[in-house]
Amino acid sequence: MTLLWKLLVLQSLVGCLAETGVLQSPVFSKQPGSIVYPVENVEKNREVVFSCEAQASPRPIYRWKLNGTEIKPGSHYSLSGGNLRISHLNRDQDAGTYQCLAANSFGTIVSREASLTFAYLEHFKTQKRSSVSVREGQGVVLLCGPPPHSGDLVFSWIFNEYPTFVKQDTRRFISQETGNLYIAMVEPSDVGNYTCVVTNTVTKSRVQGPPTPLVLRSDGVMGEYEPKIEVRFPEVVHVAKGSTVKLECFALGNPVPSITWRRTDGVPFPRKVDMRKASGVLEIPYFQQEDAGTYECVAENSRGMNTVKGKLSFYAPPHLTEKPQDVQKLIDDSLVWECKATGKPKPSYRWMKNGENLESTEERVQVINGALSISRLTLSDTGMYQCVAGNKHGEVYSNAELRVIAVAPDFSHSQLKSQTLVKVGGDILIECNPKMSPWGVISWRKGSEPVRETNRVNILESGNLRIWNATKSDSGLYTCVARNQFGVASSTGSLTVKEPTIITSQPNTLDVTVGESVVLPCQVNHDPSLELKFTWFFNEQLIHFGSHGGFFEKVGGQHSAGDIMIRNIQLRHVGKYTCAVQTKVDSISIAVDLVVRGPPSPPTSVNVEEITDTTASLSWRPGPDNHSPITAYTIQARTPFSLGWQAVTTVPEVVGGHRLTATVIDLSPWVEYEFRALASNSIGTGEPSKPSKQARTKGTSPKVTPANVSGGGGSRSELVITWEPVPEELQNGPGFGYVVAFRPNGAPGWMQAAVPSAEASRYVFKNESIQPFSPFQVKMGVYNNEGEGPFGPVTTIYSAEEEPGRAPTRVRARSLSASEVEVLWKALPWNASKKRVLGYELKYWVKGGKEDAASVQRTVGNQTSTVIRGLKGSATYYITVRAYNTAGTGPPSSTVNVTTKKPPPSQPPVKVMWNTSNSKIIVNWEQVKALENESEVTGYKVFYKNNRHSSPNIMETNTTSVELALPTDEDYIIQIKPFGEGGEGSSTRQITIPRIPGPNAVGSASKVSTLSALSTIALSFTARTSL
């Protein structure tokens, strides 16, 4: 009992201090690492320090173990904090495995293992070696035999004298495993003394062995032989994850063998693999699981091949993936700590408590697959625990603290609910969860009276109070009382029994039509002191009001009504609607089935069962009728030539709702059709079905002849016939063509020609006997592979006419201006003869030009004159005239020539001046003088208008001034052009004369400054010009 109280006081103190953040169980911040120490330094009285540091409060006490035995500090071993200092090192006494232990009042933890080893390299004992005698071409192995040592070695060989070292190549190889020197094929230059040099990588010391003489035998040269592998790697090599592995392979042979490497599974080497073919070493850095496998060394020369295989086995030291965490438990609680680690081989687990291995001597302590479980915890279970995961390649440690506490009953963090509600007839559980350790006794009071257990009232083993089929009399104050050996505590809460909630709306089925609106009722009777919450579900999915396209709306106006309205109902709204009503004491629900009647869904499986040239027999399956019987079906069709889907004629004409077949009639032969069906009921017509597969009607002889048969024209002795091709959908079958029938007017028989192209629109019949412009009767027929069709109506078409036979006479020309010439001639007789005239063609070309490049201008009808425009000034032109018709042009007239007038003046009028007086505007300008090659100026044209968009008025004058009426409401826009017999010259820019309110004004539009001239005039003026 005294021990229990001491533990209780300690735990209480620890718990109290821990809450203030003062105390801490030990956790390593530094752990010792392995040390390799040179023996030479031991002889110099050097020392070794293993580091160890732990964070803990109270401050930790440190101890050390060597090979599992605790070290006693003294002059040889001393502690500095947690660090272990070893002085006066002794190779035999101090080598081994060290561990640091850190302990405080919470417990003890053990560090990882760290080793101390001593590196040394002794001298070769033998001072002389026998010579090695070989034949030229023979292979040889010179043994190194390194002396006793500790630590990694590096080997090299001296040839004859230092510093001449043996260089490794395809013929010579030094094994870093044995130190031996291998010469694949001895040459005379190899004769000499060989000395093995051994270097310790830790101590950096180097020793040389006795020289080995290599001499050649005199009994001949060694012949060729196949490779013999002398340097082999082990059959199984264990390689740690992330390390670098080197495999050696070398062969003797004559000729010198080549060394290659490969994996037996055929997997290619990754880039990281280094294959030193010259030195027979395969190096794999950063070794991973995928690098494991069987590797093969192949030695090959012209005499043969030899191989050696070895397996690289992947291993990984343990790595913790799940660690135990510090935990605080009550007495009699249970503990489960998981500890998991990866590694290869698979790690095993052991647990330690306070630095010692945890032995499962009690049933309540179990270690299974790394998991530690302790049931019925006691205060003595308190301490520091460590999970140790290990395999043959190493161990890892993980620490955790278990704190088992004793507590008097306490409700501070688990008070009874202040108010518990239950409906009449309901069941209720009032929970009582005090914190206490060990667990004690629970009792209940209602008011001041103890609760007595009945068939409705029961105190459970957990301490909770259960009441079944509650009544109003169960209402009141309930108190839970908890006791253990350390104290008593209680907590009180009230229980209120409420009237149950009852839905008054009756479950039913509602029947509505698409587009209508309906109210789904949900009304209840309930305890008025409780708040109601209404929730609606559609086919068990929550309805979010405000979404779903705005179809659902809450319309329950009263507190006890949760009605909803569905507006503009669609077929997708059919289903089960559930109203759930919830209060703080109960929840109930009611379901309403909603049947939505609408147009039928699309029919399915529309198939073409049989098809002829004009009919198709169809079948289909009905879709859902959406709660209203199908009354009729409508059939539609489309072709590549139709504009979308078109209604078709069927037999029967009206397809009743009970029918699932129909025959479509009046189809076009040899056309691909798709069909679909639409179902109708009393509500309306539904969506169409998916189209049937395309089906082509059978062919038949054509029935439609070409339209717009006409023709005429062409060359002499030709009859040209044209027509509009028959559309593909009216050709009724493959192999469609035309039959052209024609005969001269009055002839008894018809001539016929077949045109086998359906796209053809023209036929030309040529015969020298055809008279020009002779009338022919023409009719068009059709045919296809199924047979011939009818002929169309007869049309009269004229054969090609002859070009005019005579030339126009009395041709003359006169110049109108620098760019215009008028041509006149006497017309040929105008009649409907075989050489009729449709008009005249004029050809004109400038002097010095070629007639072949002449320009052409045509007239239409019986015209006897025309004006040629766009000519050059002061230029001579040659002109001919000829008649033309559909056959071509007739002979040309005699050539006439004409010279155009000089060009009009190129300079516009300048120094344009204007002034106003009363109601007039007087505009003056300077006389334009024509250049030598320009026609004389005979007058001027003044263009004036009141705004930029109106048509100008024109005034002509042979003077250099005009007088205009003063504008009353808008500005004047004026331009001036000179003219002569050569035509109109260049115009001035547009001149704007503004309205001026004063009686007199003066202005100028000259390009030349007129300020000096106007400065003598006292009147003010304003002028604006614009281009």
Number of C-alpha atoms within 10 A of each C-alpha: 6 7 10 12 11 11 18 17 14 14 19 15 12 19 16 13 13 14 10 9 10 12 18 19 27 28 22 17 9 14 19 20 15 14 15 16 22 22 20 15 14 17 11 10 11 15 14 17 16 22 16 25 21 23 15 20 17 15 16 24 16 22 21 25 16 18 15 11 11 14 15 13 14 10 10 14 18 17 18 11 13 22 20 23 17 20 18 16 22 15 16 9 7 20 18 17 17 25 23 27 24 27 24 20 19 22 19 27 31 28 25 19 21 18 18 19 20 24 21 20 25 14 14 16 11 10 8 10 11 10 15 16 14 20 20 22 24 21 24 21 17 19 14 26 14 23 16 11 14 18 17 15 21 15 20 21 25 18 20 17 12 9 9 10 16 17 14 16 14 19 23 24 26 27 20 15 15 15 22 20 24 23 25 27 24 26 15 11 7 15 18 16 18 24 24 25 19 25 19 21 14 18 21 13 15 16 15 18 22 18 22 21 18 19 18 20 12 10 9 11 13 15 12 16 18 20 27 20 20 15 21 16 20 13 12 13 16 14 20 19 18 15 12 13 16 15 20 20 25 32 31 27 30 22 20 25 28 20 23 19 20 16 18 14 9 8 10 9 14 9 7 11 14 14 18 16 16 16 20 27 21 20 16 21 15 13 21 17 16 7 21 17 16 17 22 17 25 21 26 21 18 15 13 13 15 16 18 16 18 19 18 20 16 20 22 23 21 25 18 18 9 13 17 19 14 14 12 12 18 21 21 18 15 14 17 13 18 16 23 20 20 16 19 19 15 16 25 17 21 20 23 19 23 21 20 13 14 17 13 13 8 8 8 12 16 18 18 10 13 20 17 21 15 20 15 14 21 20 20 12 15 21 21 26 28 27 27 24 26 23 18 14 14 15 18 20 21 21 24 21 25 21 23 23 25 23 19 19 25 20 18 10 9 13 17 21 14 12 12 17 16 25 22 20 16 17 14 19 15 19 17 25 20 26 18 24 22 21 20 17 14 22 18 23 15 19 13 10 10 12 18 12 12 9 7 11 17 17 19 12 9 11 21 17 21 16 21 15 14 20 18 15 9 17 17 14 16 24 21 26 20 26 20 17 14 13 13 16 18 19 21 19 17 18 20 19 20 24 19 18 22 15 19 13 13 12 14 12 12 14 13 19 20 19 15 13 15 17 16 22 20 26 20 17 13 17 15 12 8 14 12 20 14 18 15 24 15 17 15 11 10 12 16 13 14 11 10 9 7 12 16 20 16 16 15 18 9 9 12 19 21 23 19 19 17 19 16 15 21 18 18 8 17 19 14 15 21 22 23 18 24 17 17 14 20 15 15 14 15 18 20 19 18 18 18 22 24 25 24 28 21 21 23 20 17 22 21 20 12 13 17 17 19 18 20 23 17 22 18 19 16 22 17 16 20 21 17 18 19 25 18 17 23 21 22 19 20 19 19 11 12 11 8 10 14 12 12 16 17 20 13 12 13 12 19 17 16 12 16 15 19 21 20 21 17 12 18 23 22 22 23 17 22 20 26 25 26 22 29 24 21 14 17 14 20 21 14 18 22 16 18 20 14 14 19 17 21 17 21 23 20 24 15 18 24 20 14 10 22 17 21 22 21 20 19 20 20 23 28 20 24 19 17 15 20 21 12 15 16 15 28 26 24 16 14 23 23 27 20 21 18 24 17 19 13 9 10 7 10 13 10 15 13 14 18 15 12 19 15 15 16 16 17 15 15 16 11 9 8 18 18 23 24 18 20 20 18 25 23 24 22 27 29 21 15 15 14 18 19 15 19 16 14 14 16 19 24 22 28 26 27 25 22 22 15 16 19 21 16 10 19 18 20 16 19 18 25 26 21 20 21 16 21 18 18 15 19 20 11 13 10 10 12 15 21 22 27 19 20 27 17 20 19 22 20 20 14 9 12 10 14 8 11 14 12 14 13 14 16 11 10 15 14 16 17 17 14 17 13 9 17 18 21 19 16 16 20 19 24 22 27 24 27 24 18 18 19 16 21 22 16 18 19 15 13 15 16 20 21 21 26 22 26 26 27 17 16 18 25 18 16 19 18 21 17 23 14 11 12 14 21 16 19 19 19 15 17 21 16 18 13 9 13 21 25 20 21 14 18 24 20 20 18 21 19 19 13 12 7 9 11 16 12 13 14 15 13 13 13 16 17 18 14 14 12 20 17 12 9 13 18 21 20 21 19 25 21 31 23 22 19 25 20 20 25 15 19 20 19 19 22 21 25 17 16 16 8 11 9 16 19 20 21 25 23 18 10 9 11 14 10 8 8 15 10 8 11 8 11 12 17 12 15 12 14 9 6
